[in-house]
Amino acid sequence: MYVDTNIIIVAASLFSALVVIFSAVFAVYRWYLRQNQQDKEIANMKAEQCLLTYGILACLKGLKEQGCNGPVTEAIGKIEKHINKQAHDQEE
């Protein structure tokens, strides 16, 4: 079998095309993995933020039981309103 320059050029272009296709597929796969990781991180952050909100609400209610009024009562109302609004938005 005789190998001339045309065969070498065709083989090189075929190899280059395969490398480009593989690179594109690999880039899309990495992007997909990154999106999944970000979704997990966001879910963890939301859970942590929810826990902190409930903790702050408990602290404010404790202050109200001790006789603090004014901004404490207002903050409790705003936090409870926000929690209720978030609960209803998630159910829809």
Secondary structure in CASP SS format (residue, H / E / C, confidence):
PFRMAT SS
TARGET T0000
AUTHOR 0000-0000-0000
METHOD secondary structure of the structure
MODEL  1
M C 1.00
Y C 1.00
V C 1.00
D C 1.00
T H 1.00
N H 1.00
I H 1.00
I H 1.00
I H 1.00
V H 1.00
A H 1.00
A H 1.00
S H 1.00
L H 1.00
F H 1.00
S H 1.00
A H 1.00
L H 1.00
V H 1.00
V H 1.00
I H 1.00
F H 1.00
S H 1.00
A H 1.00
V H 1.00
F H 1.00
A H 1.00
V H 1.00
Y H 1.00
R H 1.00
W H 1.00
Y H 1.00
L H 1.00
R H 1.00
Q H 1.00
N H 1.00
Q H 1.00
Q H 1.00
D H 1.00
K H 1.00
E H 1.00
I H 1.00
A H 1.00
N H 1.00
M H 1.00
K H 1.00
A H 1.00
E H 1.00
Q H 1.00
C H 1.00
L H 1.00
L H 1.00
T H 1.00
Y H 1.00
G H 1.00
I H 1.00
L H 1.00
A H 1.00
C H 1.00
L H 1.00
K H 1.00
G H 1.00
L H 1.00
K H 1.00
E H 1.00
Q C 1.00
G C 1.00
C C 1.00
N C 1.00
G C 1.00
P H 1.00
V H 1.00
T H 1.00
E H 1.00
A H 1.00
I H 1.00
G H 1.00
K H 1.00
I H 1.00
E H 1.00
K H 1.00
H H 1.00
I H 1.00
N H 1.00
K H 1.00
Q H 1.00
A H 1.00
H H 1.00
D H 1.00
Q H 1.00
E H 1.00
E C 1.00
END
